[in-house]
Every structure is written in C-alpha cells, then in structure tokens.
C-alpha cells in the first residue's frame, strides 16, 4: 500500500514539474518563433504559432542595425 502511494506521489510530482517546465518554456519558444515571422504574421489576429516561411534575414537586419560587436 505505501509503495503504491509512493509511486502515485512521484507521478503527481513529475506531472507538476513537467507542466511547470512547459509553462516556463512556452514564452521563450513563442519569442524565437515570432522572431522568424514577417511583420504582418507577427501582428495578425488570430496569431499563428509557426511562421509560414521562416525569415532568418530578420537576424541579419538586427545585427546590421545594431553593431553588437563594436560595444
């Protein structure tokens, strides 16, 4: 009986921890995926999770506009 409780408790704890990790990582994933969208995709309603065509040039534009290496 105590072994079943211990196993059940561990399962509940792991489910809570996994839920916490997913809740914590979601904003970061959203930020990275949004950085790959076009301007129109990033502000459309309802929002999309994945970009239709990833725009890796967005990063190039940022590094051209702000010279991080010079700081």
C-alpha positions in Angstrom: 0.0 0.0 0.0 2.7 2.5 0.8 4.6 1.5 -2.3 1.6 2.4 -4.4 1.3 5.8 -2.6 4.9 6.5 -3.2 4.6 5.7 -6.9 1.5 7.8 -7.2 3.1 10.7 -5.4 6.1 10.6 -7.7 3.9 10.5 -10.8 2.0 13.6 -9.5 5.2 15.4 -8.7 6.6 14.7 -12.1 3.4 15.8 -13.8 3.5 19.1 -11.9 7.2 19.6 -12.7 6.7 18.8 -16.4 3.8 21.2 -16.5 6.0 23.9 -14.9 8.7 23.4 -17.5 6.3 23.6 -20.4 4.7 26.8 -18.9 8.2 28.3 -18.5 9.5 27.4 -21.9 6.4 28.5 -23.9 7.2 32.2 -23.9 10.7 31.6 -25.0 9.6 29.3 -27.8 7.0 31.9 -28.8 9.6 34.7 -28.9 12.0 32.7 -31.1 9.3 31.6 -33.5 7.9 35.1 -33.7 11.3 36.5 -34.5 11.3 34.3 -37.6 7.9 35.7 -38.9 7.3 38.6 -41.2 6.0 41.8 -39.7 2.5 41.0 -40.9 2.5 37.5 -39.4 3.8 38.7 -36.1 0.8 41.1 -35.6 -2.0 39.2 -37.2 -5.1 38.1 -35.2 -5.6 35.3 -34.5 -1.9 34.6 -34.1 -0.1 31.6 -35.7 2.4 29.6 -33.8 4.7 28.7 -36.6 5.9 31.1 -39.4 4.7 30.3 -42.9 8.2 30.9 -44.3 10.9 31.5 -41.6 12.7 34.8 -42.2 16.3 34.3 -41.0 17.1 37.6 -42.6 15.4 39.3 -39.6 18.5 38.4 -37.5 20.8 39.8 -40.2 18.9 43.1 -40.2 19.2 43.4 -36.4 23.0 42.8 -36.5 23.3 45.3 -39.3 21.3 48.0 -37.5 22.9 47.5 -34.0 26.6 46.8 -34.1 26.9 44.4 -31.1 30.5 43.5 -31.9 31.5 47.2 -31.6 30.3 47.5 -28.0 
